[in-house]
């Protein structure tokens, strides 16, 4: 096999790989947007619960087979209960204003 044939085979292989990998970047960008949106919705839901002082279900965003995520649910329930109790009894100040929340793209 001459060097020209080797070069052409290598060029064809590289061309095919480049075309295949360029399609992957679009999938990765879509996945990146999906992940970012899911994370934003998760934190937005937690923030809403915090401000309303009422638990809002966050389990759709979490893998509930992991104990850490059960702890997150329990912590949010406790936080909302304590904030509501503190505000109702007048034991302290409970912020109810919503501040801007911005997520930087990773």
N, C-alpha and C positions, 0 to 999 in steps of 0.2 A: 504494500500500500504506500503510495507516494505521500509526501508531506502535504500536497494540495488536497488529497482525499481526506487525510486526517484533519486538516484545517477546516474543510467544509463540514465534516461530521461534527466537529467541536462547535462550529458556528451554529449549525442547526440545533444541536442540543442546548446551547446557551440561549438561543432565540426562543425555543420552546419553554425552557425554565423561566426566562424573564416574563414571558406572556402568562404563564401559570401563576407566578408569584405576584404579578401586578394585580391579578384578580383577587388575591388574598388581602391586599390592602383595603379594598372596598369592604370586604366582610369584616375586617378588623375595625374599620372606622364605624361601621354600623353597630358592631358589638360594643365598641367604646361608648357610643352615644346611648345605647340601651343600658349599659352598666351605670353611666353617669346619671341618666334619668331615674333609674331605680334607686340609686343612692340618694339623690335629691328628694324623691318622694318619701323615702324612709325617714330622713331627717326632718322634712317638712311635716310629716305626720306626728313625729315625736314633739316637734315644736308646737304644733297646734294643741296637742294634748297638754303640754306644759302651760300654755297660755290660758286654755279653757278650764284647766284644773279638773279635767275629766279624762279618764283613760280612753284612748282610741286604740283599737286593735292594730298591732304592728306585726302580727304573725305572718301575714302574706309576704312580707319582705325578708323573713328569716327562715333559716333551716332549723326547724324545731326538733330535729333529732339530736341537736347539740345542746348540752347543758348550759353553755355560755349564753345561748339565745333565750333559754328559759329564764336565766338570770336577768337579761335585758328587759324582758316583759315584766318580771316581778319588780325590778327597779323602777320602771316607768309607772307602774300601778302605785307603788309606795310614794314616789315623788309627787304624783298628782294628788293623792290623798292628803299628804302632808301639807302641800301648798294650799289646798282648799281649806283644810282645817285651820291652818295658820291665818288665812285671810278671814274666814268666818268668825274666828274668836278674837281677831284683832291683835294677835300676838306679835305680829311683825308685818313688814311690807312685802307684798307679793306682786312682782312686776306683771302687768297685763298688756303692755304695749308690745307690738311686734317690731323688732328691729330687722333691717335688711340682712338677708342671708345670701351670700354669693359663693358659688362653688367654682374653683379654678379647675380647668381641664387638666387631667394628668397625662 
